[in-house]
Every structure is written in C-alpha cells, then in structure tokens.
C-alpha cells in the first residue's frame, strides 16, 4: 500500500485491528533474524546478535548447560496483548540479553512470571571480553557457515 491508500487506511479507526486479525496465527514467537544484530547459528544454537553469540560461546566453553527459550509469555502494552520470549534458559531461570531499556521492555518484565536475569552492556562485558581474548575481536566470523 502506498500514497493516499495507506494514509486513508491508517485514518480508519480499526486499521490496527484489521491488520492484527489478518495476521492471526501467521506471526509471533521467536523469529530467526528478527533482531538488529548480526545473527546466525553457532554449534546448533541460534543467536540473534553478537552479544548472544558471545554469551553462547562462553557457556559452551565453560560446560554450562543452557537452552534457547521457545516459550512465550503474555503481557499488555498500549492496550494490546503481546508475547515476550526471553532469550535463554538455564534450568528454570531465564536469561535476557538486552542492549537498551525501553518502556515496552519494562512492561514485559513487570508481567514476567518467572525468575529472570537481564544482561545489559555492563554485564555482557565479561562474555565479550572472554570471547575476544580467546578467539578474536572478529568473533562473529565464528557463526556456522550457512547451508
């Protein structure tokens, strides 16, 4: 949709609802490549960013068992029910790797029913330092080759 049609459609009071209804069951959940970072596979784990890759490498190297989280949790934001998928799990503890705080993320955390650790830049520095010292500053080159 371009030009006049898009503007007219957005002015319609139910445009968000119509889009949401039309996409029901076709979207949602963790999507590979949905993040803004360099993404790829590393030893069977999908990473949405270089920070996630550093965290994964560290935990594999140290023999710390973890899994990619695939469970979604509902929360409310701006009048809509949405789903939040934390990045990883260690036992029953969730891990979120986050570059920055937003109001939306704060709402996710308020509604989250389990124990979660959020790793921001300060907390991520130990993992990034480990990987750059033990591999190289170009550690994103460690992503598995695409088939």
N, C-alpha and C positions, 0 to 999 in steps of 0.2 A: 504494500500500500504506500503510495507516495502523494505528496502535494495536498490538494484540497481534500481528497478522500480520507487520508489519515487524520487531518485536523478535524474534520467533521465527525469521524468515528470516535475520536478521543473526547469530543464535547458531549457525546451521547452518555447519559448518566450510568448506563450499565456496561460500558466498554470493558472494564476490568473483569466483571463477572462473566461476560460473554467469552472473553479470551480464556479465563480460568476453566470455564465449563468445556470449551472446545478442546482443551489440552488435558483434561482429567484422565489420569491413568497413562498418559504418554510421557510425562515428565516426573521429576522428583528423584530423590535418592542421590547417592554419591555418583557423580558422573566424571569419568576419566577426562582430564584436560579442562575441567570447568574452572580451575583456579587460574591465577595470573602468573604463576611462576613457571619455571622450566620443569616439565613433568615427564614421567616415564616409568619403566619397570626396573627394579633392581632386585635380583635374586628372588623373583616371584612376588614381590611387594610393589604395589602401585604407589607412586609418590607424586603428589600434586605440586611440589615445589622443591627447590634446592635445600631448603631448611628441613623438609620432611625427609629428603634423601639423606642428609647428614645424620638425622636422628635414627633412621633405619640402619645405616651403616654402623653407627656406634653400638646400637643394641645387638645387631648380628655379631659384630666383632667381640663384644663382651659376653655373648651367650645368654642374653636376657630375652626370654620368650615374650612375644607380643603378637598381636594380630591387627589387621586392618579392620576398623569398625564398619559394619554394614547395617547397623540398627539405627533407625531414625526415631527422633523424639519430637513430639509436637510442642509448639509454643505459639503465642499470639504476638503479632506485630502489625501495627497500624490497621487493626480491625480484621486481619486475615489470620487463619490458622496455617502455619508453615511447619516444615520439618527441619530438624537440625541433626546433622551426622558428625559427631566428633571424629577426629582422625584415626586414633588407635586405641587399643585396649591392652592392658596388662592385667591379667586375671579379671577382676570386676572393677578395675579402676580405668577411667577414660582419660585420654591424653588429647589435647587440642594444641596444635602449633599455629600460632597467630602472629601476623606481622604488625597488627594495629588494633586498637579498640574502636568499636562503633556502638551506637545506641542499639542497633539491631542485635549485635553480639551480646551486649549486656542483657537484653531480654531473653536470649537463648539460655544464658547462664542462670538467670532467675528461675526459669521454668525447668531446668535440667534436674531430673530426679535422682541422680547418682553422684558419686564422688568423681571429681574431675580436676585435673591439673592443666592449667593453661600456661604454655611456654611462649613468652614474648621474646623479643630480641635479646634482652639481658640473660634470660635463662637458656636461650639457644646458643649463646656464645661458646659454652663448653663443648657442645656437639660439633659446631662448625670448626672450632679450633682443633679438636681431635682429628677430624677428617682432613683438614688442610695440612696438618702436621704429619699425618700418617699416610696420606695419599698425595694430594696436591691441591692448590687453590682452584684448579680446574676439575674438581671432583664431580661436577655434573657430567663430565665425559664418561663416568662410570656407569651411567644408565646402560642397561642391556640394549644391544642392537635391536632395532625393530625388525620383525619378521618380513 
